[in-house]
Amino acid sequence: MREPSVRRYSGRSVEEWKAARRERLLAAALELFGTEGYPATSVERLCTQAKVSTRHFYHEFQNKEAVLLAVHAEVIELTVRNTGDAIRDSVGEPVRERVTAAVDSYLRSIMADLRRARISFVEVVGTSPAVEEQRIAFRDLLIGFVRDLGDTAAARGEIAARDFRFVGLSFFGAVNAVVHDWMLTEPRPPEQKVQKSLRELAVQLITS
């Protein structure tokens, strides 16, 4: 039996056009939410930036909040993947080296692009119950990394066993405050200096 033909427009299928349209909207959201801010960005402004009609916008997203959730999810995916890779690649190393590798990977993922940093540390905070739920879930994923690192090191006798969830909460609370301040400071300090200070804090919190 012959399979039904796929309708194509300018060499692309309908699904390919839809995927490209969604990517343009997410790129526009990263740019506008990450520079002008979420409250200051309207659906119409997103559509203009992405060169997408408002009718097609609502084919892809229910509302502006859904776009924020999607673009933040992309930041989460990148950060969790990079941090998880750093932890897996450092298996068997001393805890200080493992913590250093994980924190460096996490901070590079967040701070290398100021738009991602602003979305993660400013625009998603308290925006709505759904966005806050996603933000807290992301934080808990990261705290899970801290707990795994701490528990593994404690089981190996490198450090004393204790409540590593509290350690994670303390560290990421510090990260939120420090990175937010770093973004607003003019002239902005070199990101490597901030990363070094946070890396040393993480090592101290876990190993002291």
N, C-alpha and C positions, 0 to 999 in steps of 0.2 A: 504494500500500500504506500502510495506517495505521501510523504509528510507535507502538511500545509506549508505554503511559502510564507516567509516573514516579510511583512511590509517594510520597505526601506526608504529613507528620505535622505538624499545627498550621501548615499553610501552607508547610512546608519540605520539600525533598527529602532523601533519606537522605544524599546527598553534602553538602548544606548543613549538616545536623546534625553530620556528622563534621568538617567544616571548623570549625564553631563550637566543637566540643568540643576540637579540637586547639588552637585559639586560646586557649581558657580555660586549657588546660594550660601553654601557653607563657607566658601572662600570669602564672600562678601560679609558674612556674619563675623568671621574671624577678624577681618580688617576693621569693620565699623564698631563692633562691640569692644574690640581690643584697642581702639584709638579714641573714638567719640563716646563710647559707653552704651550700655544696653538701654537705659531709659531714654537717651537722646536719639535712638535709632528707630525709625518707624518701618513698618512693613514696606511702604512705598519706597523708602530710601534703600532698603535692602534690594528690592526689585530693580531699582534703577542701577545700583552698583553691579548687580549680577546680570543685568540685561535680560530680565525675566518679567513677564507680565504678572500682574497681581492674580489673575485667574489661574495661571500656571503655578504661582506660589502656593495657592491653597490646594493644588493637586498634590504637592509634596509635603506640606506642613499644615497642621491645624491652626497654628497661630505663631506669633513671635516667640513665645516661651518655648515652643517645640524646637525652634531653631537654636535657641540658647542651649537647651538640653543636648541637642545633637552635636553642636560644635564643642561643648564642654566634654561630651563623651569621647570625641576624637582626642582631646588633650589627655583625658584619663587613659585611653587606650595606649597612646604613645608613651606616657610616663610609666604606667604599670609594666608595659612590655620591656622598656629599657632598664627599669630598676630590677625587675625580675631576672632579666638576662645577666645583669651585673652580679646578682646574688648567686645565681646558679654557676656562673663562670668562676666564682671565688670559693666554691666548696672545697673544704680542706685547708684553706688559708687561716691564719690567726684572726681572731675576731676584729682586731683593729683594722686590718686590711679589708676585711669583708664589709665592715661598716663604712669605711672610707669609699670603697668602690660603689656601694649602694647609694650613699648620700650624693656623691659626685654625679652619678648617673641621673638621679632624681632631680637635682638642682639644674643640671644642664638641660634636661628635658623641659623644665618649667621656665628657666630664666633666659635661655638662648633667644627666645622670641618674646619681646615685651608684650605683644598682644596676647599670647598665651598666659603670661604672668598676670596681666590685668584681668582677664576673664576668670582665672583660677582664684585670685586673691581679692578681687574687688566686685566684679560684676555678678558673680553667682551668689554672693553672701546675702542671705535673707531676701532674695528676690521673690520667691514664692515657695509654698510647701513642697511642690514637686522638685524644684531646683535645689532646695535645701536638703531634701532627702538624697538626691544624687550626690551632692557635695559631701554629706556625712558618710555615705557609702564609700566614696573615694577615700576619704580620710581613714575609714576603718580598714580598707584594703592595705593602705600604707602602714597603718599600725600593726597589721598582721605580719608584714615583713619584719618590723622591729621585734615583735614577739618571737618569730621564728629564729631570727639571728641571735637574740638573747638566750632563748631556751636551748638552742644548739650549743652555744658557747658554754652555758652553765652545765649542760650534760657532759661536756668535754673537760670540765674542771677549770676552764679559763677564767671564769668570773663567778660571783655568787648568784644563786638563783633569787629572783625577786619578781615583783609585779612589772613585767616589761610592757604591759599595756599602758600603765601610768607613764612609763618612760617615753613611749611613743606619743602619747597625748602631750606631754611636756615639750617634746622636741618639735612636733608639728605646730603647736601653739606658738613657739618661738619663731619657726619658719614663717608663719603667717604674718606676724608682727614685723619681722626683719625685712622680708621681701616687699611687703607693702610700703614700708618706710623707704627702702631702697628705690622703689619706682618713683616716689614723690620727691626725692632729694635732688636738688640741682646745685652744682653739677653732680650727676649720678656717679657714685663710687664705682670702680671697676668691679664687674660681677665676680671676678676671680677672688677678690678680697673678701667679699661677702660669703662666697662659697667656702673659702678656707675657714672663716670663723664658724660657720654653721657645721662644717665637717668636724672641727675640733670639739664643738659642743656635743655633737652626736656621740663621738667616741667617749667623751668624758661621762655623759649620762649613762651609757651602757656599761662602761668598764669600771667606773669608780665604785 
